Amino acid sequence: MFNLFKKKKEEVKTNSYLPLKVREVVKETADTVTLYFEQPEPFLEYKPGQFLTVILDFEGKEQRRSYSLCTSPFVDPYPGISVKRVDGGLFSNFLNEKIFPGKTINMLPPMGHFTADFHSKNQRHFFLVAGGSGITPIMGILKSVLVNEPKSKVTLLYCSRNEAQIIFKKELEKLESANPERLQVIHNLSQPTDSWTGLRGRLTKDRVQVLVQKAESESDFSKEYFICGPDGIMDTTLEVLDQFGVSKDQIHRESFYSAAAEKAHEAAVSGSLGGLTREVTVELEGEEHLITVSPDKTILESGLAQDLNMPYSCQSGLCTACRGKLITGEVKMDEDAGLSEKEIAAGYILCCVSRPITSDVKVRIE
Ligand code: FES
């Protein structure tokens, strides 16, 4: 029996907002800015590599997107997020163009597991792989290792399109020259200028293999692998780590609300993907509710709009607060990297980035 119960929207907002005032806007590249915020009172507590969820109103409708902190709480006096502009992306364009110092933005407190704990006694090799704006959380981790673990070292393999697209280029150069024994930055550019002397072309398995082999042969250091970037780079690196038998506990991967996800979202909203309006059954607290999901909406958006008290937080496919189990039917997720392989294999989905593609979708929120 279907039963659509009514709850006030206020009850749905389980997290209290964190207003942060923009202190500085730094243009990192032609299409990426870093927004630094004044410290709130008390100071913002976060771990390097975590993300903030930005809450904005567009045409009277609250929307959320998550962006990784690029700063380290151990080094940087002010927290900052970096935002790369996506063609047609509502949030990324707004944050690149319309934000200025003095403006206050509502956020959700820092979240995320793409991080590490540090200790001065550790002797570790952090092998960091970043692609494009995936450098953002990696940057916070890199700085934190250098300052907290004098016996640890860092290799950063960083893939960008060309020289002009390298985010934090100068800061990385400075860090490398200040830590010549402990930090090695290797750039891989897919479309560099003729004068580029470093790695060029797509990141291949061979390239990753050489570096991982070297890291794995050093018995003095325990290894931690952190990967953040587009699917191709993540998959290539994960395949190599698998070949070398690197334990899953040593591998940390993070998807961010990626360009692909933002594009998929905007395409769905603009209707360019086509698709049908479908009925979806959501089982919540033991009761079944039938909701209507139009092609421009996710299951979560539709459920909330129809007054269903579904749990959620980041609305960006990262925090897993909206996780549900797909009982029947099929959905397409704009982004699935917030879920582990095990969760995906067990049929879990993230309602905030899922759209039904069959007419028999039933999701159980557990
Ligand atoms: S609300 Fe965070 S993953 Fe869906």
Boltz pocket constraint, residues with backbone or C-beta under 6 A from the ligand:
constraints:
  - pocket:
      binder: B
      contacts: [[A, 311], [A, 312], [A, 313], [A, 314], [A, 315], [A, 316], [A, 317], [A, 318], [A, 319], [A, 320], [A, 321], [A, 322], [A, 323], [A, 338], [A, 350], [A, 351], [A, 352], [A, 353]]
      max_distance: 6.0
